[in-house]
Amino acid sequence: MKINKSYKLADGWQKRYLILYGGAGSGKSYSIAQKLVKRSVSEEGQKFLIVRKVANTLKNSCYDLIKSVIYKEELEYDFTFTTHPLEITHNNTGNKFIFLGLDDPEKIKSIADITGEWIEEATELEREDFTQLDLRLRGETNNYKQIIVSFNPIDEEHWL
């Protein structure tokens, strides 16, 4: 998988928080999708929660992006894609990508065993949304746990 050289360091980053920001078309979202697909095929026991503030924006953004990376790498037969619920599952490992909006924050409280999160367009979230997502990523696993936050440049007064 050829990783965008601007985000090469992010691909190997294993600390709890990975923050990526840049202008539209900078490749940050695509690089995140690549990283998560790579992890889903090489590690076991992964359940990635991918969120945006509004649920109906996920299908045409993060879901389609991860799906396009899978197809570009010719891995489409290794995955199952569903739209109700919005999920992608790696057939061999059972690893899942679960896509949820925070327009109904109660939905995320019932999801257990999350091992990674991608918060796309994080500027749409309130600080309390982020805090709740941070609390969801807990427990012991064989692999590192990480919250990936991506957004475009913002006002210096924003909570991020």
N, CA and C atoms as an extended XYZ file, in Angstrom:
480
Properties=species:S:1:pos:R:3:atomname:S:1:resname:S:1:resid:I:1 pbc="F F F"
N         0.849       -1.170        0.000 N   MET     1
C         0.000        0.000        0.000 CA  MET     1
C         0.896        1.235        0.000 C   MET     1
N         0.743        2.086       -0.984 N   LYS     2
C         1.558        3.295       -1.081 CA  LYS     2
C         0.924        4.399       -0.240 C   LYS     2
N         1.640        4.826        0.791 N   ILE     3
C         1.153        5.841        1.724 CA  ILE     3
C         1.638        7.225        1.265 C   ILE     3
N         0.757        8.223        1.320 N   ASN     4
C         1.103        9.604        1.013 CA  ASN     4
C         2.292       10.010        1.878 C   ASN     4
N         3.365       10.500        1.248 N   LYS     5
C         4.585       10.818        1.997 CA  LYS     5
C         4.348       11.863        3.084 C   LYS     5
N         3.376       12.731        2.910 N   SER     6
C         3.071       13.736        3.928 CA  SER     6
C         2.552       13.106        5.216 C   SER     6
N         1.986       11.908        5.101 N   TYR     7
C         1.385       11.245        6.262 CA  TYR     7
C         2.076        9.935        6.613 C   TYR     7
N         3.305        9.749        6.149 N   LYS     8
C         4.066        8.524        6.420 CA  LYS     8
C         4.259        8.321        7.930 C   LYS     8
N         4.588        9.374        8.645 N   LEU     9
C         4.775        9.277       10.096 CA  LEU     9
C         3.479        8.844       10.781 C   LEU     9
N         2.352        9.356       10.319 N   ALA    10
C         1.053        9.002       10.905 CA  ALA    10
C         0.760        7.514       10.742 C   ALA    10
N         1.201        6.922        9.645 N   ASP    11
C         0.952        5.505        9.390 CA  ASP    11
C         1.561        4.625       10.480 C   ASP    11
N         2.726        4.989       10.981 N   GLY    12
C         3.378        4.191       12.016 CA  GLY    12
C         3.120        4.659       13.440 C   GLY    12
N         2.392        5.754       13.598 N   TRP    13
C         2.119        6.340       14.919 CA  TRP    13
C         1.224        5.411       15.727 C   TRP    13
N         1.641        5.069       16.965 N   GLN    14
C         0.874        4.132       17.783 CA  GLN    14
C         0.442        4.692       19.132 C   GLN    14
N         0.647        5.959       19.357 N   LYS    15
C         0.205        6.554       20.622 CA  LYS    15
C        -1.311        6.722       20.612 C   LYS    15
N        -1.892        7.014       21.758 N   ARG    16
C        -3.346        7.058       21.893 CA  ARG    16
C        -4.003        8.074       20.964 C   ARG    16
N        -3.395        9.218       20.756 N   TYR    17
C        -4.009       10.255       19.932 CA  TYR    17
C        -3.161       10.523       18.688 C   TYR    17
N        -3.839       10.574       17.558 N   LEU    18
C        -3.221       10.968       16.292 CA  LEU    18
C        -4.089       12.077       15.721 C   LEU    18
N        -3.524       13.266       15.617 N   ILE    19
C        -4.267       14.439       15.153 CA  ILE    19
C        -3.740       14.818       13.763 C   ILE    19
N        -4.632       14.820       12.774 N   LEU    20
C        -4.252       15.208       11.416 CA  LEU    20
C        -5.138       16.355       10.956 C   LEU    20
N        -4.521       17.429       10.542 N   TYR    21
C        -5.308       18.524        9.978 CA  TYR    21
C        -4.591       19.043        8.740 C   TYR    21
N        -5.379       19.551        7.847 N   GLY    22
C        -4.853       20.092        6.601 CA  GLY    22
C        -6.017       20.530        5.741 C   GLY    22
N        -5.702       21.206        4.685 N   GLY    23
C        -6.738       21.716        3.801 CA  GLY    23
C        -7.433       20.612        3.028 C   GLY    23
N        -8.521       20.977        2.381 N   ALA    24
C        -9.261       20.028        1.549 CA  ALA    24
C        -8.331       19.497        0.465 C   ALA    24
N        -8.372       18.200        0.243 N   GLY    25
C        -7.553       17.586       -0.791 CA  GLY    25
C        -6.121       17.297       -0.371 C   GLY    25
N        -5.808       17.444        0.918 N   SER    26
C        -4.438       17.225        1.384 CA  SER    26
C        -4.090       15.745        1.522 C   SER    26
N        -5.094       14.889        1.512 N   GLY    27
C        -4.846       13.448        1.609 CA  GLY    27
C        -4.961       12.871        3.005 C   GLY    27
N        -5.334       13.684        3.984 N   LYS    28
C        -5.383       13.172        5.358 CA  LYS    28
C        -6.414       12.073        5.538 C   LYS    28
N        -7.626       12.251        5.020 N   SER    29
C        -8.668       11.233        5.185 CA  SER    29
C        -8.306        9.949        4.448 C   SER    29
N        -7.765       10.076        3.262 N   TYR    30
C        -7.372        8.891        2.497 CA  TYR    30
C        -6.268        8.121        3.225 C   TYR    30
N        -5.309        8.858        3.789 N   SER    31
C        -4.223        8.212        4.535 CA  SER    31
C        -4.746        7.499        5.779 C   SER    31
N        -5.733        8.080        6.438 N   ILE    32
C        -6.344        7.434        7.604 CA  ILE    32
C        -7.062        6.159        7.170 C   ILE    32
N        -7.814        6.236        6.085 N   ALA    33
C        -8.510        5.053        5.578 CA  ALA    33
C        -7.513        3.947        5.258 C   ALA    33
N        -6.394        4.293        4.647 N   GLN    34
C        -5.360        3.298        4.346 CA  GLN    34
C        -4.835        2.657        5.629 C   GLN    34
N        -4.545        3.481        6.615 N   LYS    35
C        -4.016        2.969        7.890 CA  LYS    35
C        -4.994        1.984        8.527 C   LYS    35
N        -6.272        2.335        8.549 N   LEU    36
C        -7.257        1.464        9.183 CA  LEU    36
C        -7.476        0.175        8.399 C   LEU    36
N        -7.485        0.252        7.081 N   VAL    37
C        -7.616       -0.971        6.271 CA  VAL    37
C        -6.410       -1.873        6.501 C   VAL    37
N        -5.236       -1.285        6.516 N   LYS    38
C        -4.013       -2.059        6.759 CA  LYS    38
C        -4.074       -2.776        8.109 C   LYS    38
N        -4.521       -2.065        9.121 N   ARG    39
C        -4.638       -2.672       10.451 CA  ARG    39
C        -5.712       -3.763       10.467 C   ARG    39
N        -6.788       -3.554        9.725 N   SER    40
C        -7.885       -4.540        9.750 CA  SER    40
C        -7.486       -5.873        9.128 C   SER    40
N        -6.552       -5.853        8.190 N   VAL    41
C        -6.141       -7.114        7.566 CA  VAL    41
C        -4.930       -7.740        8.249 C   VAL    41
N        -4.219       -6.982        9.069 N   SER    42
C        -2.990       -7.511        9.664 CA  SER    42
C        -3.069       -7.775       11.167 C   SER    42
N        -4.101       -7.289       11.830 N   GLU    43
C        -4.249       -7.466       13.272 CA  GLU    43
C        -5.600       -8.121       13.546 C   GLU    43
N        -5.668       -8.867       14.623 N   GLU    44
C        -6.951       -9.472       15.008 CA  GLU    44
C        -7.546       -8.719       16.185 C   GLU    44
N        -8.860       -8.837       16.337 N   GLY    45
C        -9.536       -8.249       17.491 CA  GLY    45
C        -9.791       -6.764       17.386 C   GLY    45
N        -9.927       -6.239       16.177 N   GLN    46
C       -10.133       -4.809       16.005 CA  GLN    46
C       -11.608       -4.478       15.763 C   GLN    46
N       -12.046       -3.411       16.406 N   LYS    47
C       -13.374       -2.856       16.169 CA  LYS    47
C       -13.206       -1.339       16.122 C   LYS    47
N       -13.227       -0.815       14.898 N   PHE    48
C       -13.006        0.617       14.684 CA  PHE    48
C       -14.343        1.347       14.629 C   PHE    48
N       -14.478        2.364       15.449 N   LEU    49
C       -15.650        3.229       15.442 CA  LEU    49
C       -15.295        4.482       14.659 C   LEU    49
N       -16.070        4.756       13.613 N   ILE    50
C       -15.814        5.912       12.766 CA  ILE    50
C       -17.010        6.839       12.878 C   ILE    50
N       -16.744        8.067       13.305 N   VAL    51
C       -17.838        8.983       13.606 CA  VAL    51
C       -17.687       10.327       12.911 C   VAL    51
N       -18.843       10.917       12.677 N   ARG    52
C       -18.995       12.322       12.326 CA  ARG    52
C       -20.158       12.827       13.162 C   ARG    52
N       -20.347       14.104       13.212 N   LYS    53
C       -21.435       14.661       14.017 CA  LYS    53
C       -22.793       14.186       13.522 C   LYS    53
N       -22.983       14.152       12.205 N   VAL    54
C       -24.274       13.789       11.628 CA  VAL    54
C       -24.152       12.451       10.906 C   VAL    54
N       -24.997       11.496       11.280 N   ALA    55
C       -24.913       10.127       10.752 CA  ALA    55
C       -25.053       10.059        9.238 C   ALA    55
N       -25.974       10.832        8.658 N   ASN    56
C       -26.216       10.669        7.222 CA  ASN    56
C       -25.094       11.226        6.344 C   ASN    56
N       -24.037       11.773        6.940 N   THR    57
C       -22.880       12.216        6.157 CA  THR    57
C       -21.817       11.131        6.035 C   THR    57
N       -21.956       10.048        6.776 N   LEU    58
C       -20.925        9.009        6.816 CA  LEU    58
C       -20.868        8.134        5.570 C   LEU    58
N       -22.011        7.787        4.999 N   LYS    59
C       -22.034        6.886        3.847 CA  LYS    59
C       -21.245        7.457        2.689 C   LYS    59
N       -21.451        8.715        2.384 N   ASN    60
C       -20.791        9.336        1.235 CA  ASN    60
C       -19.412        9.902        1.556 C   ASN    60
N       -18.934        9.703        2.758 N   SER    61
C       -17.600       10.192        3.102 CA  SER    61
C       -16.730        9.030        3.580 C   SER    61
N       -16.700        8.772        4.845 N   CYS    62
C       -15.786        7.782        5.419 CA  CYS    62
C       -16.044        6.360        4.918 C   CYS    62
N       -17.305        5.951        4.884 N   TYR    63
C       -17.641        4.597        4.426 CA  TYR    63
C       -17.170        4.381        2.990 C   TYR    63
N       -17.541        5.299        2.094 N   ASP    64
C       -17.137        5.167        0.696 CA  ASP    64
C       -15.625        5.271        0.533 C   ASP    64
N       -14.974        6.059        1.356 N   LEU    65
C       -13.525        6.203        1.272 CA  LEU    65
C       -12.815        4.913        1.676 C   LEU    65
N       -13.225        4.327        2.786 N   ILE    66
C       -12.617        3.064        3.208 CA  ILE    66
C       -12.896        1.978        2.169 C   ILE    66
N       -14.104        1.950        1.655 N   LYS    67
C       -14.460        0.991        0.614 CA  LYS    67
C       -13.575        1.184       -0.627 C   LYS    67
N       -13.311        2.417       -1.011 N   SER    68
C       -12.478        2.672       -2.192 CA  SER    68
C       -11.031        2.221       -1.974 C   SER    68
N       -10.512        2.377       -0.762 N   VAL    69
C        -9.161        1.877       -0.454 CA  VAL    69
C        -9.142        0.358       -0.566 C   VAL    69
N       -10.162       -0.286       -0.039 N   ILE    70
C       -10.251       -1.748       -0.108 CA  ILE    70
C       -10.270       -2.208       -1.566 C   ILE    70
N       -11.059       -1.553       -2.389 N   TYR    71
C       -11.132       -1.915       -3.811 CA  TYR    71
C        -9.816       -1.608       -4.535 C   TYR    71
N        -9.201       -0.486       -4.219 N   LYS    72
C        -7.934       -0.132       -4.871 CA  LYS    72
C        -6.856       -1.170       -4.572 C   LYS    72
N        -6.888       -1.717       -3.369 N   GLU    73
C        -5.916       -2.738       -2.972 CA  GLU    73
C        -6.358       -4.147       -3.402 C   GLU    73
N        -7.485       -4.221       -4.116 N   GLU    74
C        -8.044       -5.481       -4.620 CA  GLU    74
C        -8.325       -6.473       -3.491 C   GLU    74
N        -8.901       -5.943       -2.414 N   LEU    75
C        -9.255       -6.742       -1.242 CA  LEU    75
C       -10.764       -6.886       -1.070 C   LEU    75
N       -11.535       -6.456       -2.071 N   GLU    76
C       -12.995       -6.403       -1.913 CA  GLU    76
C       -13.628       -7.745       -1.563 C   GLU    76
N       -13.027       -8.858       -1.994 N   TYR    77
C       -13.608      -10.172       -1.691 CA  TYR    77
C       -13.282      -10.639       -0.271 C   TYR    77
N       -12.398       -9.895        0.394 N   ASP    78
C       -12.042      -10.219        1.778 CA  ASP    78
C       -12.938       -9.504        2.790 C   ASP    78
N       -13.839       -8.668        2.292 N   PHE    79
C       -14.681       -7.860        3.173 CA  PHE    79
C       -16.152       -8.036        2.838 C   PHE    79
N       -16.995       -7.807        3.846 N   THR    80
C       -18.447       -7.750        3.671 CA  THR    80
C       -18.880       -6.318        3.978 C   THR    80
N       -19.685       -5.758        3.088 N   PHE    81
C       -20.148       -4.378        3.209 CA  PHE    81
C       -21.651       -4.376        3.457 C   PHE    81
N       -22.084       -3.685        4.508 N   THR    82
C       -23.518       -3.540        4.757 CA  THR    82
C       -23.846       -2.058        4.938 C   THR    82
N       -25.076       -1.707        4.577 N   THR    83
C       -25.485       -0.312        4.752 CA  THR    83
C       -26.538       -0.150        5.843 C   THR    83
N       -27.115       -1.247        6.309 N   HIS    84
C       -28.083       -1.207        7.423 CA  HIS    84
C       -27.810       -2.375        8.347 C   HIS    84
N       -26.965       -2.256        9.343 N   PRO    85
C       -26.254       -1.051        9.767 CA  PRO    85
C       -25.073       -0.755        8.840 C   PRO    85
N       -24.560        0.460        8.934 N   LEU    86
C       -23.429        0.894        8.119 CA  LEU    86
C       -22.161        0.296        8.732 C   LEU    86
N       -21.678       -0.796        8.124 N   GLU    87
C       -20.509       -1.515        8.652 CA  GLU    87
C       -19.723       -2.146        7.506 C   GLU    87
N       -18.449       -2.365        7.778 N   ILE    88
C       -17.579       -3.141        6.900 CA  ILE    88
C       -16.873       -4.146        7.793 C   ILE    88
N       -16.878       -5.425        7.384 N   THR    89
C       -16.277       -6.488        8.187 CA  THR    89
C       -15.236       -7.231        7.369 C   THR    89
N       -14.065       -7.418        7.956 N   HIS    90
C       -13.042       -8.245        7.315 CA  HIS    90
C       -13.397       -9.706        7.594 C   HIS    90
N       -13.568      -10.475        6.552 N   ASN    91
C       -14.087      -11.842        6.682 CA  ASN    91
C       -13.164      -12.776        7.457 C   ASN    91
N       -11.851      -12.661        7.280 N   ASN    92
C       -10.928      -13.590        7.943 CA  ASN    92
C       -10.695      -13.271        9.403 C   ASN    92
N       -10.573      -12.009        9.740 N   THR    93
C       -10.271      -11.632       11.123 CA  THR    93
C       -11.517      -11.298       11.935 C   THR    93
N       -12.609      -10.978       11.248 N   GLY    94
C       -13.816      -10.525       11.945 CA  GLY    94
C       -13.732       -9.076       12.376 C   GLY    94
N       -12.648       -8.393       12.035 N   ASN    95
C       -12.505       -6.978       12.386 CA  ASN    95
C       -13.609       -6.164       11.730 C   ASN    95
N       -14.074       -5.141       12.455 N   LYS    96
C       -15.208       -4.340       11.975 CA  LYS    96
C       -14.894       -2.857       11.942 C   LYS    96
N       -15.510       -2.216       10.962 N   PHE    97
C       -15.604       -0.763       10.907 CA  PHE    97
C       -17.075       -0.459       11.167 C   PHE    97
N       -17.352        0.298       12.222 N   ILE    98
C       -18.714        0.679       12.574 CA  ILE    98
C       -18.824        2.189       12.410 C   ILE    98
N       -19.814        2.625       11.637 N   PHE    99
C       -19.969        4.039       11.312 CA  PHE    99
C       -21.201        4.592       12.039 C   PHE    99
N       -20.985        5.610       12.884 N   LEU   100
C       -22.089        6.193       13.648 CA  LEU   100
C       -21.984        7.707       13.693 C   LEU   100
N       -23.136        8.342       13.695 N   GLY   101
C       -23.195        9.784       13.868 CA  GLY   101
C       -23.421       10.120       15.326 C   GLY   101
N       -22.970       11.285       15.722 N   LEU   102
C       -23.165       11.724       17.106 CA  LEU   102
C       -24.403       12.589       17.244 C   LEU   102
N       -25.260       12.589       16.213 N   ASP   103
C       -26.523       13.315       16.339 CA  ASP   103
C       -27.445       12.593       17.318 C   ASP   103
N       -27.132       11.333       17.624 N   ASP   104
C       -27.806       10.598       18.693 CA  ASP   104
C       -26.712        9.991       19.566 C   ASP   104
N       -26.160       10.770       20.521 N   PRO   105
C       -25.006       10.324       21.302 CA  PRO   105
C       -25.245        9.065       22.129 C   PRO   105
N       -26.491        8.716       22.377 N   GLU   106
C       -26.788        7.508       23.144 CA  GLU   106
C       -26.354        6.244       22.398 C   GLU   106
N       -26.301        6.315       21.065 N   LYS   107
C       -25.912        5.146       20.264 CA  LYS   107
C       -24.516        4.645       20.615 C   LYS   107
N       -23.599        5.556       20.848 N   ILE   108
C       -22.229        5.108       21.092 CA  ILE   108
C       -22.036        4.516       22.478 C   ILE   108
N       -22.912        4.854       23.412 N   LYS   109
C       -22.748        4.362       24.773 CA  LYS   109
C       -22.945        2.857       24.884 C   LYS   109
N       -23.648        2.266       23.932 N   SER   110
C       -23.915        0.825       24.014 CA  SER   110
C       -22.901       -0.014       23.242 C   SER   110
N       -21.959        0.606       22.586 N   ILE   111
C       -20.966       -0.144       21.813 CA  ILE   111
C       -19.802       -0.512       22.721 C   ILE   111
N       -19.515       -1.807       22.780 N   ALA   112
C       -18.439       -2.298       23.641 CA  ALA   112
C       -17.238       -2.730       22.807 C   ALA   112
N       -16.103       -2.823       23.461 N   ASP   113
C       -14.881       -3.379       22.885 CA  ASP   113
C       -14.338       -2.600       21.691 C   ASP   113
N       -14.479       -1.296       21.710 N   ILE   114
C       -13.908       -0.461       20.654 CA  ILE   114
C       -12.391       -0.458       20.829 C   ILE   114
N       -11.662       -0.648       19.737 N   THR   115
C       -10.199       -0.653       19.802 CA  THR   115
C        -9.574        0.543       19.097 C   THR   115
N       -10.362        1.246       18.298 N   GLY   116
C        -9.854        2.416       17.599 CA  GLY   116
C       -11.005        3.296       17.157 C   GLY   116
N       -10.731        4.581       17.035 N   GLU   117
C       -11.753        5.530       16.606 CA  GLU   117
C       -11.161        6.497       15.594 C   GLU   117
N       -11.990        6.857       14.638 N   TRP   118
C       -11.637        7.928       13.701 CA  TRP   118
C       -12.746        8.957       13.800 C   TRP   118
N       -12.393       10.155       14.212 N   ILE   119
C       -13.331       11.268       14.294 CA  ILE   119
C       -13.045       12.168       13.100 C   ILE   119
N       -13.891       12.074       12.085 N   GLU   120
C       -13.721       12.865       10.858 CA  GLU   120
C       -14.457       14.192       11.009 C   GLU   120
N       -13.869       15.245       10.469 N   GLU   121
C       -14.432       16.592       10.588 CA  GLU   121
C       -14.708       16.914       12.060 C   GLU   121
N       -13.680       16.745       12.864 N   ALA   122
C       -13.810       16.888       14.320 CA  ALA   122
C       -14.274       18.275       14.749 C   ALA   122
N       -14.131       19.267       13.893 N   THR   123
C       -14.587       20.611       14.252 CA  THR   123
C       -16.099       20.669       14.400 C   THR   123
N       -16.808       19.679       13.873 N   GLU   124
C       -18.271       19.623       14.009 CA  GLU   124
C       -18.690       19.219       15.424 C   GLU   124
N       -17.775       18.618       16.182 N   LEU   125
C       -18.100       18.092       17.503 CA  LEU   125
C       -17.941       19.138       18.594 C   LEU   125
N       -18.672       18.908       19.670 N   GLU   126
C       -18.487       19.682       20.891 CA  GLU   126
C       -17.444       18.957       21.737 C   GLU   126
N       -16.850       19.664       22.658 N   ARG   127
C       -15.858       19.046       23.548 CA  ARG   127
C       -16.449       17.834       24.290 C   ARG   127
N       -17.708       17.922       24.676 N   GLU   128
C       -18.356       16.819       25.391 CA  GLU   128
C       -18.464       15.563       24.514 C   GLU   128
N       -18.680       15.751       23.210 N   ASP   129
C       -18.714       14.615       22.280 CA  ASP   129
C       -17.370       13.899       22.296 C   ASP   129
N       -16.301       14.672       22.215 N   PHE   130
C       -14.966       14.078       22.219 CA  PHE   130
C       -14.707       13.347       23.530 C   PHE   130
N       -15.080       13.954       24.635 N   THR   131
C       -14.875       13.327       25.939 CA  THR   131
C       -15.588       11.984       26.009 C   THR   131
N       -16.806       11.929       25.520 N   GLN   132
C       -17.575       10.679       25.525 CA  GLN   132
C       -16.894        9.613       24.645 C   GLN   132
N       -16.386       10.025       23.495 N   LEU   133
C       -15.678        9.086       22.620 CA  LEU   133
C       -14.390        8.587       23.266 C   LEU   133
N       -13.699        9.468       23.939 N   ASP   134
C       -12.463        9.094       24.630 CA  ASP   134
C       -12.745        8.037       25.699 C   ASP   134
N       -13.874        8.166       26.385 N   LEU   135
C       -14.253        7.193       27.415 CA  LEU   135
C       -14.576        5.809       26.829 C   LEU   135
N       -15.024        5.752       25.589 N   ARG   136
C       -15.394        4.482       24.937 CA  ARG   136
C       -14.177        3.615       24.639 C   ARG   136
N       -13.017        4.217       24.540 N   LEU   137
C       -11.800        3.499       24.174 CA  LEU   137
C       -11.080        3.076       25.447 C   LEU   137
N       -11.417        1.890       25.925 N   ARG   138
C       -10.871        1.436       27.204 CA  ARG   138
C       -10.685       -0.072       27.190 C   ARG   138
N       -10.029       -0.574       28.233 N   GLY   139
C        -9.812       -2.016       28.361 CA  GLY   139
C        -8.493       -2.446       27.737 C   GLY   139
N        -8.149       -3.691       27.985 N   GLU   140
C        -6.892       -4.259       27.485 CA  GLU   140
C        -7.117       -4.977       26.163 C   GLU   140
N        -6.191       -4.804       25.241 N   THR   141
C        -6.212       -5.506       23.960 CA  THR   141
C        -4.781       -5.869       23.585 C   THR   141
N        -4.646       -6.737       22.609 N   ASN   142
C        -3.319       -7.121       22.125 CA  ASN   142
C        -2.686       -6.047       21.259 C   ASN   142
N        -3.486       -5.159       20.700 N   ASN   143
C        -3.006       -4.118       19.798 CA  ASN   143
C        -3.179       -2.746       20.438 C   ASN   143
N        -2.462       -1.791       19.916 N   TYR   144
C        -2.571       -0.436       20.466 CA  TYR   144
C        -3.948        0.158       20.159 C   TYR   144
N        -4.412        0.987       21.083 N   LYS   145
C        -5.684        1.695       20.912 CA  LYS   145
C        -5.373        3.123       20.513 C   LYS   145
N        -6.180        3.632       19.582 N   GLN   146
C        -5.877        4.958       19.073 CA  GLN   146
C        -7.141        5.700       18.664 C   GLN   146
N        -7.152        6.991       18.965 N   ILE   147
C        -8.182        7.903       18.473 CA  ILE   147
C        -7.524        8.779       17.416 C   ILE   147
N        -8.050        8.705       16.206 N   ILE   148
C        -7.549        9.537       15.115 CA  ILE   148
C        -8.548       10.675       14.918 C   ILE   148
N        -8.045       11.881       14.968 N   VAL   149
C        -8.868       13.074       14.823 CA  VAL   149
C        -8.422       13.793       13.557 C   VAL   149
N        -9.370       14.065       12.662 N   SER   150
C        -9.015       14.785       11.429 CA  SER   150
C        -9.951       15.971       11.229 C   SER   150
N        -9.362       17.056       10.714 N   PHE   151
C       -10.149       18.266       10.469 CA  PHE   151
C        -9.358       19.216        9.588 C   PHE   151
N       -10.067       20.188        9.052 N   ASN   152
C        -9.454       21.257        8.271 CA  ASN   152
C        -9.020       22.359        9.228 C   ASN   152
N        -8.093       23.226        8.805 N   PRO   153
C        -7.671       24.320        9.691 CA  PRO   153
C        -8.875       25.115       10.205 C   PRO   153
N        -8.756       25.568       11.452 N   ILE   154
C        -9.885       26.180       12.131 CA  ILE   154
C        -9.501       27.476       12.823 C   ILE   154
N       -10.501       28.124       13.348 N   ASP   155
C       -10.319       29.323       14.163 CA  ASP   155
C        -9.505       28.960       15.405 C   ASP   155
N        -8.598       29.814       15.799 N   GLU   156
C        -7.756       29.551       16.964 CA  GLU   156
C        -8.551       29.457       18.257 C   GLU   156
N        -9.765       29.957       18.289 N   GLU   157
C       -10.590       29.936       19.479 CA  GLU   157
C       -11.383       28.628       19.633 C   GLU   157
N       -11.378       27.781       18.621 N   HIS   158
C       -12.123       26.515       18.680 CA  HIS   158
C       -11.520       25.621       19.767 C   HIS   158
N       -12.329       24.786       20.411 N   TRP   159
C       -11.853       23.952       21.514 CA  TRP   159
C       -10.752       22.978       21.107 C   TRP   159
N       -10.693       22.585       19.844 N   LEU   160
C        -9.611       21.692       19.410 CA  LEU   160
C        -8.260       22.387       19.526 C   LEU   160
